Amino acid sequence: MKKLFLIFSLIIVTTGCEDVIDVDVPSENPRLVIDASINWFKGTTGAEQEIKLSLTAPYFEDSVSPATGAQIQIENSSNQVFIFNEDSNTGIYKNNGFIPVINETYILTINYQGEIFTGSETFKSVSSINFVEQNDNGGFSGNETELKAYYTDPADEENYYFFEFISDIPVIPTLEVYKDEFTNGNQIFGFYTEEELTTGDQVVIRNYGISIEFYNFMFVLLQQNSEEGGGPFETQPATVRGNCINQTNSENYPLGYFRLSQVDEFLYTVQ
């Protein structure tokens, strides 16, 4: 211990005499970030939808700028067009008359600063959450609260799921993706664990139906964050591209994703 303490003391002394070094971090022009998540919560009409546009920022920049002044529409296979209008200058574009249809294919078109961005996706259904099981002796330490949100996967279908767990604890929501490759037609569960959960805390559990393309996109994204130890929206070690394409200038590709999901929400109070 004395040897370790001596080394630690030397580190403090020597680093205290060092000059501040400015690191020249490479930068590029801001890219468009598309958060086009069309969510149809069960029990609602799904008419009210919004799309968020923002711009990438330099590595050490804390704030993110909204992408304002865009023209956005979504068109279905029947050529029915839904226009999304910007709410002031927020980069948030809204439509109050959207019509969600399961298994319908939709095309997103964004006109931003003279460039056309498009994406295509199919609206996916989702299984309802049947019940939640709680275990107070979970995790590697045995002191974490574990929640298992059970749902029944439809038989003879290829299904993909995106789970979101939001608790009263001010941390980044827990996100997970699942596929039914080995659980087709069975009752399975989404998994959540948190050491700081206490009796009375409320956890919002959401199960989204997703396409195989979005499953692959999120799987890579979450795997990278697991390796780096950061949150799902922090800087990634490699660029993960979504399903939106710049039709005008392919080199100025956007980030983000166009997704259409039916959603089942379950509110659980920790026992």
C-alpha positions as CSV (number, residue, x, y, z in Angstrom):
1,M,0.0,0.0,0.0
2,K,2.9,2.4,0.8
3,K,4.4,1.8,-2.6
4,L,1.0,2.4,-4.4
5,F,0.5,5.6,-2.3
6,L,4.0,6.9,-3.3
7,I,3.3,6.3,-7.0
8,F,0.0,8.0,-6.7
9,S,1.6,11.0,-5.0
10,L,4.3,11.3,-7.6
11,I,1.6,11.3,-10.3
12,I,-0.2,14.2,-8.6
13,V,3.1,16.2,-8.2
14,T,4.3,15.6,-11.8
15,T,1.0,16.2,-13.5
16,G,0.5,19.4,-11.5
17,C,3.5,20.9,-13.2
18,E,2.4,20.0,-16.7
19,D,1.3,22.7,-19.2
20,V,-2.2,22.5,-20.7
21,I,-2.1,20.9,-24.1
22,D,-4.7,21.9,-26.7
23,V,-5.9,18.9,-28.7
24,D,-6.7,19.6,-32.3
25,V,-9.7,17.4,-32.9
26,P,-10.7,16.8,-36.6
27,S,-14.1,18.3,-37.5
28,E,-16.4,18.2,-40.5
29,N,-19.4,20.1,-41.7
30,P,-22.6,19.4,-39.6
31,R,-24.7,16.5,-40.8
32,L,-28.4,16.2,-40.7
33,V,-29.7,14.0,-37.9
34,I,-33.2,12.5,-38.5
35,D,-35.3,11.2,-35.6
36,A,-38.4,10.1,-37.5
37,S,-39.9,7.7,-35.0
38,I,-43.6,7.2,-35.8
39,N,-45.1,5.5,-32.7
40,W,-48.7,4.3,-32.6
41,F,-49.4,3.6,-28.9
42,K,-52.1,1.0,-28.4
43,G,-55.4,2.5,-27.4
44,T,-54.8,5.8,-29.3
45,T,-55.6,6.8,-32.9
46,G,-51.9,7.4,-33.7
47,A,-52.9,10.6,-35.4
48,E,-50.5,12.9,-33.6
49,Q,-46.9,12.4,-34.7
50,E,-43.7,14.4,-34.8
51,I,-40.3,14.3,-36.4
52,K,-37.1,15.9,-35.0
53,L,-34.3,17.2,-37.1
54,S,-31.0,18.4,-35.7
55,L,-27.4,18.9,-36.7
56,T,-24.3,17.1,-35.6
57,A,-21.9,19.2,-33.4
58,P,-18.1,19.2,-32.8
59,Y,-16.9,16.6,-30.2
60,F,-16.5,19.1,-27.3
61,E,-19.7,21.0,-28.1
62,D,-22.4,20.6,-25.4
63,S,-25.4,21.9,-27.3
64,V,-27.1,20.5,-30.4
65,S,-28.6,22.8,-33.0
66,P,-32.0,22.2,-34.5
67,A,-32.3,21.8,-38.2
68,T,-35.0,24.4,-39.0
69,G,-36.8,25.4,-42.2
70,A,-37.2,21.9,-43.7
71,Q,-40.1,20.6,-45.7
72,I,-41.2,17.2,-44.6
73,Q,-43.8,14.7,-45.8
74,I,-44.7,11.0,-45.4
75,E,-46.5,9.2,-48.2
76,N,-48.2,5.8,-48.0
77,S,-48.7,3.2,-50.8
78,S,-52.0,4.8,-51.7
79,N,-50.3,8.1,-52.5
80,Q,-51.8,9.7,-49.4
81,V,-49.5,12.5,-48.2
82,F,-49.0,13.6,-44.6
83,I,-47.3,17.0,-44.3
84,F,-45.3,17.8,-41.1
85,N,-45.1,21.5,-40.2
86,E,-42.4,22.9,-38.0
87,D,-43.3,24.1,-34.5
88,S,-41.8,27.6,-34.5
89,N,-38.0,27.3,-35.0
90,T,-37.5,24.2,-32.9
91,G,-36.6,21.6,-35.5
92,I,-39.7,19.7,-34.4
93,Y,-42.2,19.0,-37.2
94,K,-45.7,17.9,-36.4
95,N,-48.7,16.3,-38.1
96,N,-52.1,15.8,-36.3
97,G,-53.8,13.7,-39.0
98,F,-51.5,10.8,-39.5
99,I,-53.1,7.4,-40.3
100,P,-51.2,4.4,-39.1
101,V,-51.8,1.1,-40.9
102,I,-50.0,-2.1,-39.8
103,N,-47.8,-3.6,-42.6
104,E,-48.3,-0.5,-44.8
105,T,-45.2,0.9,-46.4
106,Y,-44.4,4.6,-46.0
107,I,-41.9,6.9,-47.7
108,L,-40.4,9.8,-45.8
109,T,-39.2,12.8,-47.9
110,I,-37.2,15.7,-46.4
111,N,-36.2,18.8,-48.3
112,Y,-33.5,20.6,-46.2
113,Q,-31.3,23.4,-47.6
114,G,-31.9,22.3,-51.2
115,E,-31.1,18.7,-50.6
116,I,-33.6,15.8,-50.7
117,F,-33.4,13.1,-48.1
118,T,-35.6,10.0,-48.3
119,G,-36.3,6.8,-46.3
120,S,-38.7,3.9,-46.7
121,E,-40.1,1.6,-43.9
122,T,-43.0,-0.7,-43.1
123,F,-45.3,-0.2,-40.1
124,K,-44.7,-3.1,-37.6
125,S,-47.2,-4.5,-35.1
126,V,-46.2,-5.5,-31.5
127,S,-47.3,-8.0,-28.9
128,S,-48.8,-6.7,-25.6
129,I,-47.0,-6.9,-22.3
130,N,-48.9,-9.5,-20.3
131,F,-47.3,-9.0,-16.8
132,V,-44.1,-7.9,-15.0
133,E,-42.1,-10.1,-12.6
134,Q,-39.9,-8.5,-10.0
135,N,-36.8,-10.0,-8.4
136,D,-35.1,-8.0,-5.6
137,N,-31.9,-10.1,-5.5
138,G,-30.8,-9.7,-9.1
139,G,-27.7,-8.5,-10.9
140,F,-24.1,-9.7,-10.4
141,S,-24.0,-8.3,-6.8
142,G,-27.4,-9.8,-5.9
143,N,-28.6,-6.4,-4.7
144,E,-30.2,-5.1,-7.8
145,T,-33.9,-4.9,-8.6
146,E,-34.7,-7.0,-11.8
147,L,-37.8,-6.6,-13.8
148,K,-39.0,-9.0,-16.5
149,A,-41.7,-7.8,-18.8
150,Y,-43.4,-10.8,-20.3
151,Y,-45.1,-10.9,-23.7
152,T,-46.2,-13.7,-26.0
153,D,-44.6,-13.8,-29.4
154,P,-46.9,-14.7,-32.4
155,A,-46.3,-18.1,-33.9
156,D,-45.2,-18.6,-37.5
157,E,-44.1,-15.0,-37.8
158,E,-40.6,-13.4,-37.9
159,N,-40.8,-10.6,-35.2
160,Y,-38.4,-8.1,-33.8
161,Y,-38.8,-6.0,-30.7
162,F,-37.3,-2.8,-29.2
163,F,-37.7,-2.4,-25.4
164,E,-37.4,0.9,-23.6
165,F,-37.3,1.1,-19.8
166,I,-37.7,4.6,-18.2
167,S,-37.6,4.9,-14.4
168,D,-37.8,7.7,-11.8
169,I,-34.0,7.6,-11.5
170,P,-32.5,10.4,-13.6
171,V,-30.4,8.2,-15.9
172,I,-30.4,7.4,-19.6
173,P,-33.3,5.1,-20.4
174,T,-32.4,1.4,-20.8
175,L,-32.8,0.2,-24.4
176,E,-32.7,-3.4,-25.6
177,V,-33.6,-5.2,-28.9
178,Y,-34.8,-8.8,-29.2
179,K,-35.7,-11.2,-32.0
180,D,-37.8,-14.4,-32.0
181,E,-35.3,-16.6,-33.8
182,F,-35.2,-19.1,-31.0
183,T,-38.4,-18.1,-29.1
184,N,-41.0,-18.1,-31.9
185,G,-44.5,-18.5,-30.5
186,N,-43.4,-18.6,-26.9
187,Q,-43.8,-16.3,-23.9
188,I,-40.6,-14.4,-23.4
189,F,-39.6,-11.2,-21.7
190,G,-37.8,-7.9,-21.9
191,F,-35.2,-7.5,-19.1
192,Y,-34.3,-4.5,-16.9
193,T,-32.1,-4.2,-13.8
194,E,-31.2,-1.2,-11.6
195,E,-29.5,-1.1,-8.2
196,E,-31.1,2.2,-7.1
197,L,-34.7,1.3,-7.7
198,T,-36.8,1.4,-4.5
199,T,-40.3,0.6,-3.4
200,G,-42.8,3.1,-5.0
201,D,-40.6,4.0,-7.9
202,Q,-42.4,3.9,-11.2
203,V,-41.0,2.3,-14.4
204,V,-42.4,3.0,-17.8
205,I,-42.0,-0.1,-20.0
206,R,-42.5,0.2,-23.7
207,N,-42.4,-2.5,-26.3
208,Y,-42.0,-1.4,-29.9
209,G,-42.6,-3.6,-33.0
210,I,-39.7,-3.1,-35.4
211,S,-38.3,-4.3,-38.7
212,I,-35.2,-6.5,-39.1
213,E,-33.4,-3.5,-40.5
214,F,-34.0,-1.4,-37.4
215,Y,-33.1,-4.3,-35.2
216,N,-29.7,-4.6,-37.0
217,F,-29.2,-0.8,-36.7
218,M,-29.9,-0.7,-33.0
219,F,-28.0,-3.9,-32.3
220,V,-24.8,-2.4,-33.6
221,L,-25.5,0.9,-31.9
222,L,-26.1,-0.6,-28.5
223,Q,-23.2,-3.0,-28.9
224,Q,-20.8,-0.1,-29.5
225,N,-22.0,1.7,-26.4
226,S,-21.7,-1.4,-24.3
227,E,-18.1,-1.7,-25.3
228,E,-17.3,2.0,-24.7
229,G,-19.4,2.2,-21.5
230,G,-21.3,5.3,-22.7
231,G,-25.0,6.1,-23.3
232,P,-26.8,5.3,-26.5
233,F,-26.7,8.9,-27.8
234,E,-23.0,9.6,-27.0
235,T,-20.3,9.9,-29.6
236,Q,-19.9,6.5,-31.4
237,P,-16.5,4.9,-32.2
238,A,-17.8,4.4,-35.8
239,T,-20.6,5.9,-37.8
240,V,-23.8,3.8,-37.8
241,R,-25.9,4.8,-40.8
242,G,-29.7,4.5,-40.8
243,N,-32.1,4.0,-43.6
244,C,-32.3,7.6,-44.8
245,I,-30.4,8.6,-48.0
246,N,-29.4,11.9,-49.4
247,Q,-30.7,11.7,-53.0
248,T,-29.0,15.0,-54.0
249,N,-25.5,14.5,-52.6
250,S,-24.6,11.0,-51.4
251,E,-21.4,12.2,-49.7
252,N,-23.5,14.4,-47.4
253,Y,-25.3,11.4,-45.9
254,P,-27.6,11.9,-42.9
255,L,-27.6,10.1,-39.5
256,G,-30.7,8.7,-37.7
257,Y,-33.5,6.5,-38.7
258,F,-37.1,6.4,-40.1
259,R,-39.1,3.9,-38.0
260,L,-42.8,3.1,-37.8
261,S,-43.8,1.0,-34.7
262,Q,-46.9,0.0,-32.9
263,V,-46.2,0.4,-29.2
264,D,-47.5,-1.2,-26.0
265,E,-46.9,0.7,-22.8
266,F,-47.0,-0.8,-19.3
267,L,-46.6,1.3,-16.1
268,Y,-45.1,-0.7,-13.3
269,T,-44.7,0.4,-9.7
270,V,-41.8,-1.2,-7.8
271,Q,-43.0,-3.4,-4.9
